[in-house]
Amino acid sequence: MPLIREQLKSDPVMARLATHSTVDFRPIVASGFIAAVILAVFIAIFAHGIPVLVAAAVGIYVAAIGVYRLRNERRLLSDYSTAVATVSQRTKTEGPEGGFSYSVRYGFLAPDGKLYLGESGSTEKELPLEGETIPILYRRTDPSQNMTLATFVFHRFTYTGTE
């Protein structure tokens, strides 16, 4: 169901959470991506045949995804503002190991008065239901580039000063 301007909410608590946060880089996550690539290189060096091709493909795939995510997050963090978005659709899917994966579609009003829509990536963190609000981060120069704070991989947001 598409959002219309009248359905957007302005939750004062979520707005305070979105504006009073600090960003921390997660070195352990970055190290995990690097370790996966190094492991693939070692397998490629010491094995021959099909395992070499599989290891090379996995290493390249993991490295590409890691670099892509890190660049997107860094690009947003270089010139960002925060906002509170209203969830228009939430998807909950069952994971292969019994857990759940969540994703949302959302809309928010930027300072230019335009409605921008976004879609989160999949995460194991439980995201808000349809009609509830979620903090997001967007580029000041291009609000169409946005992401929910809950779906950042290489960065963590700590909320402070919510009085």
Buried (B, 14 or more C-beta within 10 A) or exposed (E): EEBEEEEBEEBEEBBBBBBBBEBEEEEEBBEEBEEBBEBBEEBBEEEEEEEBEBBBEBBEEBBEEBEEBBEBBEEBBEEBBBBBBBBBBBEEEEEEEEEEBBBBBBBBBBEEEEBBBBBBBEBEEEBBEBEBBBBBBBBEEEBEBBBBBBBBBBBBBEBEEEE
